[in-house]
Amino acid sequence: MNNFSKLKDLVMSLEDDFSKFYDKQNAAAGTRVRKGMQELKTMAQEFRTEVQNTKNSAAASAAPAAKKAAPAAKKAAAPAAAKKAAPAKKK
């Protein structure tokens, strides 16, 4: 949750510069907005990578149990498909 706080703080810190740029046409504020948005982009990519790595490590620890259960599920599903009746022929 600390990452979310950092993200929120960055966005809130840009509020004044957004206002100065769009309302008062202050070019220097626009430069600060662009710099802040680049930081936001970098931060977002770092968070995405962190979330993906966390998700993958959790899935990797759960994967051995899922692999053991998968072959049994395939065997149970195969007979049900074999019982399906062939379509009736048209005369």
PyMOL commands that place a pseudoatom at each C-alpha (Angstrom):
pseudoatom trace, name=CA, resn=MET, resi=1, chain=A, elem=C, hetatm=0, pos=[0.000, 0.000, 0.000]
pseudoatom trace, name=CA, resn=ASN, resi=2, chain=A, elem=C, hetatm=0, pos=[3.035, 2.230, 0.364]
pseudoatom trace, name=CA, resn=ASN, resi=3, chain=A, elem=C, hetatm=0, pos=[3.315, 2.372, -3.434]
pseudoatom trace, name=CA, resn=PHE, resi=4, chain=A, elem=C, hetatm=0, pos=[-0.214, 3.704, -3.712]
pseudoatom trace, name=CA, resn=SER, resi=5, chain=A, elem=C, hetatm=0, pos=[0.630, 6.490, -1.262]
pseudoatom trace, name=CA, resn=LYS, resi=6, chain=A, elem=C, hetatm=0, pos=[3.684, 7.445, -3.317]
pseudoatom trace, name=CA, resn=LEU, resi=7, chain=A, elem=C, hetatm=0, pos=[1.588, 7.514, -6.460]
pseudoatom trace, name=CA, resn=LYS, resi=8, chain=A, elem=C, hetatm=0, pos=[-1.079, 9.665, -4.828]
pseudoatom trace, name=CA, resn=ASP, resi=9, chain=A, elem=C, hetatm=0, pos=[1.502, 12.078, -3.435]
pseudoatom trace, name=CA, resn=LEU, resi=10, chain=A, elem=C, hetatm=0, pos=[3.088, 12.526, -6.853]
pseudoatom trace, name=CA, resn=VAL, resi=11, chain=A, elem=C, hetatm=0, pos=[-0.241, 13.236, -8.534]
pseudoatom trace, name=CA, resn=MET, resi=12, chain=A, elem=C, hetatm=0, pos=[-1.279, 15.678, -5.813]
pseudoatom trace, name=CA, resn=SER, resi=13, chain=A, elem=C, hetatm=0, pos=[2.063, 17.486, -6.033]
pseudoatom trace, name=CA, resn=LEU, resi=14, chain=A, elem=C, hetatm=0, pos=[1.376, 18.188, -9.714]
pseudoatom trace, name=CA, resn=GLU, resi=15, chain=A, elem=C, hetatm=0, pos=[-2.019, 19.784, -9.086]
pseudoatom trace, name=CA, resn=ASP, resi=16, chain=A, elem=C, hetatm=0, pos=[-0.722, 23.344, -8.726]
pseudoatom trace, name=CA, resn=ASP, resi=17, chain=A, elem=C, hetatm=0, pos=[1.452, 23.070, -11.833]
pseudoatom trace, name=CA, resn=PHE, resi=18, chain=A, elem=C, hetatm=0, pos=[-1.476, 21.740, -13.871]
pseudoatom trace, name=CA, resn=SER, resi=19, chain=A, elem=C, hetatm=0, pos=[-3.548, 24.689, -12.742]
pseudoatom trace, name=CA, resn=LYS, resi=20, chain=A, elem=C, hetatm=0, pos=[-0.802, 27.210, -13.531]
pseudoatom trace, name=CA, resn=PHE, resi=21, chain=A, elem=C, hetatm=0, pos=[-0.207, 25.710, -16.960]
pseudoatom trace, name=CA, resn=TYR, resi=22, chain=A, elem=C, hetatm=0, pos=[-3.810, 25.349, -18.114]
pseudoatom trace, name=CA, resn=ASP, resi=23, chain=A, elem=C, hetatm=0, pos=[-5.383, 28.351, -16.379]
pseudoatom trace, name=CA, resn=LYS, resi=24, chain=A, elem=C, hetatm=0, pos=[-2.544, 30.885, -16.497]
pseudoatom trace, name=CA, resn=GLN, resi=25, chain=A, elem=C, hetatm=0, pos=[-0.608, 29.579, -19.558]
pseudoatom trace, name=CA, resn=ASN, resi=26, chain=A, elem=C, hetatm=0, pos=[2.608, 29.409, -17.498]
pseudoatom trace, name=CA, resn=ALA, resi=27, chain=A, elem=C, hetatm=0, pos=[5.162, 27.606, -19.716]
pseudoatom trace, name=CA, resn=ALA, resi=28, chain=A, elem=C, hetatm=0, pos=[7.509, 26.746, -16.829]
pseudoatom trace, name=CA, resn=ALA, resi=29, chain=A, elem=C, hetatm=0, pos=[4.637, 24.993, -15.064]
pseudoatom trace, name=CA, resn=GLY, resi=30, chain=A, elem=C, hetatm=0, pos=[4.095, 22.957, -18.236]
pseudoatom trace, name=CA, resn=THR, resi=31, chain=A, elem=C, hetatm=0, pos=[7.702, 21.796, -18.075]
pseudoatom trace, name=CA, resn=ARG, resi=32, chain=A, elem=C, hetatm=0, pos=[7.211, 20.732, -14.459]
pseudoatom trace, name=CA, resn=VAL, resi=33, chain=A, elem=C, hetatm=0, pos=[4.013, 18.892, -15.438]
pseudoatom trace, name=CA, resn=ARG, resi=34, chain=A, elem=C, hetatm=0, pos=[5.847, 17.026, -18.193]
pseudoatom trace, name=CA, resn=LYS, resi=35, chain=A, elem=C, hetatm=0, pos=[8.655, 16.108, -15.805]
pseudoatom trace, name=CA, resn=GLY, resi=36, chain=A, elem=C, hetatm=0, pos=[6.158, 14.919, -13.197]
pseudoatom trace, name=CA, resn=MET, resi=37, chain=A, elem=C, hetatm=0, pos=[4.245, 12.884, -15.759]
pseudoatom trace, name=CA, resn=GLN, resi=38, chain=A, elem=C, hetatm=0, pos=[7.502, 11.188, -16.808]
pseudoatom trace, name=CA, resn=GLU, resi=39, chain=A, elem=C, hetatm=0, pos=[8.144, 10.308, -13.162]
pseudoatom trace, name=CA, resn=LEU, resi=40, chain=A, elem=C, hetatm=0, pos=[4.594, 8.992, -12.967]
pseudoatom trace, name=CA, resn=LYS, resi=41, chain=A, elem=C, hetatm=0, pos=[5.179, 6.824, -16.039]
pseudoatom trace, name=CA, resn=THR, resi=42, chain=A, elem=C, hetatm=0, pos=[8.407, 5.420, -14.577]
pseudoatom trace, name=CA, resn=MET, resi=43, chain=A, elem=C, hetatm=0, pos=[6.769, 4.778, -11.224]
pseudoatom trace, name=CA, resn=ALA, resi=44, chain=A, elem=C, hetatm=0, pos=[3.790, 3.079, -12.857]
pseudoatom trace, name=CA, resn=GLN, resi=45, chain=A, elem=C, hetatm=0, pos=[6.086, 0.750, -14.819]
pseudoatom trace, name=CA, resn=GLU, resi=46, chain=A, elem=C, hetatm=0, pos=[7.983, -0.168, -11.647]
pseudoatom trace, name=CA, resn=PHE, resi=47, chain=A, elem=C, hetatm=0, pos=[4.707, -0.935, -9.862]
pseudoatom trace, name=CA, resn=ARG, resi=48, chain=A, elem=C, hetatm=0, pos=[3.457, -3.015, -12.809]
pseudoatom trace, name=CA, resn=THR, resi=49, chain=A, elem=C, hetatm=0, pos=[6.668, -5.054, -12.758]
pseudoatom trace, name=CA, resn=GLU, resi=50, chain=A, elem=C, hetatm=0, pos=[6.456, -5.536, -8.999]
pseudoatom trace, name=CA, resn=VAL, resi=51, chain=A, elem=C, hetatm=0, pos=[2.831, -6.672, -9.185]
pseudoatom trace, name=CA, resn=GLN, resi=52, chain=A, elem=C, hetatm=0, pos=[3.592, -9.080, -12.051]
pseudoatom trace, name=CA, resn=ASN, resi=53, chain=A, elem=C, hetatm=0, pos=[6.567, -10.581, -10.203]
pseudoatom trace, name=CA, resn=THR, resi=54, chain=A, elem=C, hetatm=0, pos=[4.503, -11.007, -7.040]
pseudoatom trace, name=CA, resn=LYS, resi=55, chain=A, elem=C, hetatm=0, pos=[1.711, -12.630, -9.025]
pseudoatom trace, name=CA, resn=ASN, resi=56, chain=A, elem=C, hetatm=0, pos=[4.117, -14.977, -10.825]
pseudoatom trace, name=CA, resn=SER, resi=57, chain=A, elem=C, hetatm=0, pos=[5.855, -16.040, -7.626]
pseudoatom trace, name=CA, resn=ALA, resi=58, chain=A, elem=C, hetatm=0, pos=[2.490, -16.824, -6.034]
pseudoatom trace, name=CA, resn=ALA, resi=59, chain=A, elem=C, hetatm=0, pos=[1.411, -18.780, -9.107]
pseudoatom trace, name=CA, resn=ALA, resi=60, chain=A, elem=C, hetatm=0, pos=[4.712, -20.684, -9.181]
pseudoatom trace, name=CA, resn=SER, resi=61, chain=A, elem=C, hetatm=0, pos=[4.263, -21.847, -5.605]
pseudoatom trace, name=CA, resn=ALA, resi=62, chain=A, elem=C, hetatm=0, pos=[0.693, -23.001, -6.374]
pseudoatom trace, name=CA, resn=ALA, resi=63, chain=A, elem=C, hetatm=0, pos=[1.561, -24.564, -9.764]
pseudoatom trace, name=CA, resn=PRO, resi=64, chain=A, elem=C, hetatm=0, pos=[2.841, -27.984, -8.559]
pseudoatom trace, name=CA, resn=ALA, resi=65, chain=A, elem=C, hetatm=0, pos=[-0.508, -28.754, -6.925]
pseudoatom trace, name=CA, resn=ALA, resi=66, chain=A, elem=C, hetatm=0, pos=[-2.388, -27.665, -10.050]
pseudoatom trace, name=CA, resn=LYS, resi=67, chain=A, elem=C, hetatm=0, pos=[-0.236, -29.837, -12.334]
pseudoatom trace, name=CA, resn=LYS, resi=68, chain=A, elem=C, hetatm=0, pos=[-0.982, -32.936, -10.255]
pseudoatom trace, name=CA, resn=ALA, resi=69, chain=A, elem=C, hetatm=0, pos=[-4.726, -32.324, -10.442]
pseudoatom trace, name=CA, resn=ALA, resi=70, chain=A, elem=C, hetatm=0, pos=[-4.827, -31.530, -14.179]
pseudoatom trace, name=CA, resn=PRO, resi=71, chain=A, elem=C, hetatm=0, pos=[-4.259, -35.074, -15.577]
pseudoatom trace, name=CA, resn=ALA, resi=72, chain=A, elem=C, hetatm=0, pos=[-7.066, -36.487, -13.443]
pseudoatom trace, name=CA, resn=ALA, resi=73, chain=A, elem=C, hetatm=0, pos=[-9.432, -33.845, -14.752]
pseudoatom trace, name=CA, resn=LYS, resi=74, chain=A, elem=C, hetatm=0, pos=[-8.562, -34.705, -18.363]
pseudoatom trace, name=CA, resn=LYS, resi=75, chain=A, elem=C, hetatm=0, pos=[-9.236, -38.400, -17.789]
pseudoatom trace, name=CA, resn=ALA, resi=76, chain=A, elem=C, hetatm=0, pos=[-12.619, -37.657, -16.251]
pseudoatom trace, name=CA, resn=ALA, resi=77, chain=A, elem=C, hetatm=0, pos=[-13.626, -35.379, -19.112]
pseudoatom trace, name=CA, resn=ALA, resi=78, chain=A, elem=C, hetatm=0, pos=[-12.643, -37.795, -21.911]
pseudoatom trace, name=CA, resn=PRO, resi=79, chain=A, elem=C, hetatm=0, pos=[-15.320, -40.476, -21.254]
pseudoatom trace, name=CA, resn=ALA, resi=80, chain=A, elem=C, hetatm=0, pos=[-18.070, -37.881, -21.171]
pseudoatom trace, name=CA, resn=ALA, resi=81, chain=A, elem=C, hetatm=0, pos=[-17.084, -36.674, -24.628]
pseudoatom trace, name=CA, resn=ALA, resi=82, chain=A, elem=C, hetatm=0, pos=[-16.998, -40.253, -25.961]
pseudoatom trace, name=CA, resn=LYS, resi=83, chain=A, elem=C, hetatm=0, pos=[-20.591, -40.890, -24.840]
pseudoatom trace, name=CA, resn=LYS, resi=84, chain=A, elem=C, hetatm=0, pos=[-21.910, -38.114, -27.047]
pseudoatom trace, name=CA, resn=ALA, resi=85, chain=A, elem=C, hetatm=0, pos=[-24.283, -39.491, -29.707]
pseudoatom trace, name=CA, resn=ALA, resi=86, chain=A, elem=C, hetatm=0, pos=[-23.577, -39.033, -33.395]
pseudoatom trace, name=CA, resn=PRO, resi=87, chain=A, elem=C, hetatm=0, pos=[-25.950, -36.680, -35.239]
pseudoatom trace, name=CA, resn=ALA, resi=88, chain=A, elem=C, hetatm=0, pos=[-28.908, -38.327, -37.002]
pseudoatom trace, name=CA, resn=LYS, resi=89, chain=A, elem=C, hetatm=0, pos=[-28.615, -38.862, -40.767]
pseudoatom trace, name=CA, resn=LYS, resi=90, chain=A, elem=C, hetatm=0, pos=[-30.992, -36.998, -43.053]
pseudoatom trace, name=CA, resn=LYS, resi=91, chain=A, elem=C, hetatm=0, pos=[-33.075, -39.025, -45.549]
for i in range(1, 91): cmd.bond("trace and resi %d" % i, "trace and resi %d" % (i + 1))
show_as sticks, trace
zoom trace
